Amino acid sequence: MKLWNLKTGQENRTLTGHSNKVNSVSFSPDGNTLVSGSNGGSIKIWRCDG
């Protein structure tokens, strides 16, 4: 899964861990945490700060 900077069009980071397609994502209100869910039923919590 890749995170992109929408202003610059540059890739910020690649997050690896899901073995199936990611079908949902949600950022925390402060933007420092991302939760993703995949078609395989796994849920991942990512730290996105720093």
DSSP file (Angstrom, degrees, kcal/mol; ACC not computed):
  #  RESIDUE AA STRUCTURE BP1 BP2  ACC     N-H-->O    O-->H-N    N-H-->O    O-->H-N    TCO  KAPPA ALPHA  PHI   PSI    X-CA   Y-CA   Z-CA
    1    1 A M              0   0    0      0, 0.0    14,-3.7     0, 0.0     2,-0.4   0.000 360.0 360.0 360.0 135.6    0.0    0.0    0.0
    2    2 A K  E     -A   14   0A   0     12,-0.2     2,-0.5    10,-0.0    12,-0.2  -0.886 360.0-148.3-114.1 141.3    1.4    3.4   -0.9
    3    3 A L  E     -A   13   0A   0     10,-3.0     9,-3.0    -2,-0.4    10,-1.3  -0.920  20.9-163.3-104.6 131.1    0.8    6.8    0.7
    4    4 A W  E     -A   11   0A   0     -2,-0.5     2,-0.8     7,-0.3     7,-0.2  -0.882  23.3-127.3-117.8 145.1    0.9    9.7   -1.7
    5    5 A N     >  -     0   0    0      5,-3.1     4,-2.8    -2,-0.4     5,-0.4  -0.828  21.3-159.3 -85.0 112.2    1.3   13.5   -1.1
    6    6 A L  T  4 S+     0   0    0     -2,-0.8    -1,-0.2     1,-0.2     5,-0.0   0.767  86.7  54.5 -69.6 -25.0   -1.7   14.8   -3.0
    7    7 A K  T  4 S+     0   0    0      1,-0.1    -1,-0.2     3,-0.1    -2,-0.0   0.902 123.6  23.4 -73.0 -41.1   -0.2   18.3   -3.3
    8    8 A T  T  4 S-     0   0    0      2,-0.2    -2,-0.2    -3,-0.1    -1,-0.1   0.666  94.2-129.7 -99.9 -19.6    3.1   17.2   -4.9
    9    9 A G     <  +     0   0    0     -4,-2.8     2,-0.3     1,-0.3    -3,-0.2   0.555  63.4 136.0  77.8   7.3    2.1   13.9   -6.4
   10   10 A Q        -     0   0    0     -5,-0.4    -5,-3.1     1,-0.1     2,-0.4  -0.618  62.2-112.3 -89.7 146.2    5.1   12.2   -4.8
   11   11 A E  E     -A    4   0A   0     -2,-0.3    -7,-0.3    -7,-0.2     3,-0.1  -0.647  27.8-171.9 -74.6 128.6    5.0    8.9   -3.0
   12   12 A N  E     -     0   0A   0     -9,-3.0     2,-0.3    -2,-0.4    -8,-0.2   0.874  61.1 -20.1 -85.7 -42.9    5.6    9.4    0.8
   13   13 A R  E     -A    3   0A   0    -10,-1.3   -10,-3.0     2,-0.0     2,-0.5  -0.987  49.7-130.4-165.4 150.2    5.9    5.9    1.9
   14   14 A T  E     -A    2   0A   0     -2,-0.3     2,-0.5   -12,-0.2   -12,-0.2  -0.966  21.8-159.1-110.0 127.2    5.2    2.2    1.1
   15   15 A L        -     0   0    0    -14,-3.7     2,-0.4    -2,-0.5     3,-0.2  -0.922   9.6-169.7-106.8 124.0    3.5    0.2    3.8
   16   16 A T        +     0   0    0     -2,-0.5     3,-0.1     1,-0.1    -2,-0.0  -0.887  45.6  88.6-114.0 145.2    3.8   -3.6    3.5
   17   17 A G        +     0   0    0      1,-0.6     2,-0.3    -2,-0.4    -1,-0.1   0.112  56.8  96.5 160.7 -32.0    2.0   -6.2    5.5
   18   18 A H        -     0   0    0     -3,-0.2    -1,-0.6     1,-0.1     4,-0.1  -0.635  47.7-164.3 -81.7 141.7   -1.3   -7.1    3.8
   19   19 A S  S    S+     0   0    0     -2,-0.3     2,-0.2     2,-0.1    -1,-0.1   0.515  75.0  48.0 -99.7  -7.7   -1.3  -10.2    1.7
   20   20 A N  S    S-     0   0    0      1,-0.1    -2,-0.0    22,-0.0     2,-0.0  -0.732 106.2 -67.2-121.7 173.2   -4.6   -9.3   -0.1
   21   21 A K        -     0   0    0     -2,-0.2    18,-2.7    17,-0.1     2,-0.4  -0.347  48.8-122.6 -61.2 138.3   -6.0   -6.1   -1.7
   22   22 A V  E     +B   38   0B   0     16,-0.2    16,-0.3     1,-0.1     3,-0.1  -0.722  33.7 173.3 -81.4 128.6   -6.6   -3.3    0.7
   23   23 A N  E     +     0   0B   0     14,-2.4     2,-0.3    -2,-0.4    15,-0.2   0.462  59.5  31.9-118.5  -3.6  -10.2   -2.2    0.5
   24   24 A S  E     +B   37   0B   0     13,-1.4    13,-2.4     2,-0.0     2,-0.3  -0.980  54.7 174.8-154.3 143.4  -10.6    0.3    3.3
   25   25 A V  E     -B   36   0B   0     -2,-0.3     2,-0.3    11,-0.2    11,-0.2  -0.984   2.9-177.4-142.2 151.9   -8.4    2.9    5.1
   26   26 A S  E     -B   35   0B   0      9,-1.9     9,-2.6    -2,-0.3     2,-0.3  -0.952  14.4-146.1-152.0 132.4   -9.0    5.5    7.7
   27   27 A F  E     -B   34   0B   0     -2,-0.3     7,-0.2     7,-0.2    -2,-0.0  -0.701  25.8-114.0 -93.1 148.9   -6.7    8.2    9.3
   28   28 A S    >   -     0   0    0      5,-2.6     3,-1.8    -2,-0.3     5,-0.1  -0.379  37.8-101.8 -69.5 160.2   -7.0    9.3   12.9
   29   29 A P  T 3  S+     0   0    0      0, 0.0    -1,-0.1     0, 0.0    -2,-0.0   0.821 124.5  49.9 -56.2 -32.6   -8.0   12.9   13.4
   30   30 A D  T 3  S-     0   0    0      1,-0.0    -2,-0.0     3,-0.0    -3,-0.0   0.534 108.4-126.2 -85.1  -4.5   -4.4   14.0   14.1
   31   31 A G  S <  S+     0   0    0     -3,-1.8     3,-0.0     2,-0.2    -1,-0.0   0.533  82.5 107.7  77.0   6.2   -3.2   12.2   10.9
   32   32 A N  S    S+     0   0    0      1,-0.1    16,-3.3    16,-0.1    17,-0.9   0.567  72.0  49.9 -94.2  -9.5   -0.6   10.1   12.8
   33   33 A T  E     - C   0  47B   0     14,-0.2    -5,-2.6    15,-0.2     2,-0.4  -0.990  60.8-168.0-133.5 139.4   -2.3    6.7   12.7
   34   34 A L  E     -BC  27  46B   0     12,-2.4    12,-3.3    -2,-0.4     2,-0.4  -0.985   4.7-161.0-125.6 135.4   -3.8    4.9    9.7
   35   35 A V  E     -BC  26  45B   0     -9,-2.6    -9,-1.9    -2,-0.4     2,-0.4  -0.967  13.7-175.3-114.5 133.2   -6.0    1.8   10.0
   36   36 A S  E     -BC  25  44B   0      8,-2.4     8,-2.7    -2,-0.4     2,-0.4  -0.962  10.0-160.9-129.9 148.0   -6.3   -0.4    6.9
   37   37 A G  E     -BC  24  43B   0    -13,-2.4   -14,-2.4    -2,-0.4   -13,-1.4  -0.969  10.4-153.6-127.1 143.6   -8.4   -3.5    6.1
   38   38 A S  E >   -B   22   0B   0      4,-2.3     3,-1.8    -2,-0.4   -16,-0.2  -0.696  31.9-109.3-115.2 166.0   -7.9   -6.1    3.4
   39   39 A N  T 3  S+     0   0    0    -18,-2.7   -17,-0.1     1,-0.3    -1,-0.1   0.749 116.6  64.5 -60.9 -25.0  -10.1   -8.5    1.4
   40   40 A G  T 3  S-     0   0    0    -19,-0.3    -1,-0.3     2,-0.1   -18,-0.1   0.497 120.1-107.4 -78.8  -3.2   -8.4  -11.3    3.4
   41   41 A G  S <  S+     0   0    0     -3,-1.8     2,-0.2     1,-0.3    -2,-0.1   0.472  74.1 135.3  93.6   2.1  -10.0  -10.0    6.6
   42   42 A S        -     0   0    0      2,-0.0    -4,-2.3     0, 0.0     2,-0.4  -0.587  38.2-157.6 -87.2 150.5   -6.8   -8.6    8.2
   43   43 A I  E     -C   37   0B   0     -2,-0.2     2,-0.4    -6,-0.2    -6,-0.2  -0.990   8.6-167.7-124.3 133.0   -6.7   -5.2    9.9
   44   44 A K  E     -C   36   0B   0     -8,-2.7    -8,-2.4    -2,-0.4     2,-0.5  -0.939  11.3-152.5-122.5 144.6   -3.4   -3.3   10.3
   45   45 A I  E     -C   35   0B   0     -2,-0.4     2,-0.4   -10,-0.2   -10,-0.2  -0.982  19.3-168.3-116.5 125.5   -2.7   -0.2   12.4
   46   46 A W  E     -C   34   0B   0    -12,-3.3   -12,-2.4    -2,-0.5     2,-0.5  -0.905  21.1-136.9-118.8 139.0    0.2    2.0   11.1
   47   47 A R  E     +C   33   0B   0     -2,-0.4   -14,-0.2   -14,-0.2   -15,-0.1  -0.846  24.0 177.2 -88.3 126.4    2.1    4.9   12.7
   48   48 A C        +     0   0    0    -16,-3.3   -15,-0.2    -2,-0.5    -1,-0.1   0.439  41.2 104.5-113.2  -2.9    2.4    7.6   10.1
   49   49 A D              0   0    0    -17,-0.9    -2,-0.1     1,-0.2   -17,-0.0  -0.448 360.0 360.0 -79.6 155.0    4.2   10.4   12.0
   50   50 A G              0   0    0     -2,-0.1    -1,-0.2     0, 0.0    -2,-0.0   0.485 360.0 360.0  59.4 360.0    7.8   11.2   11.5
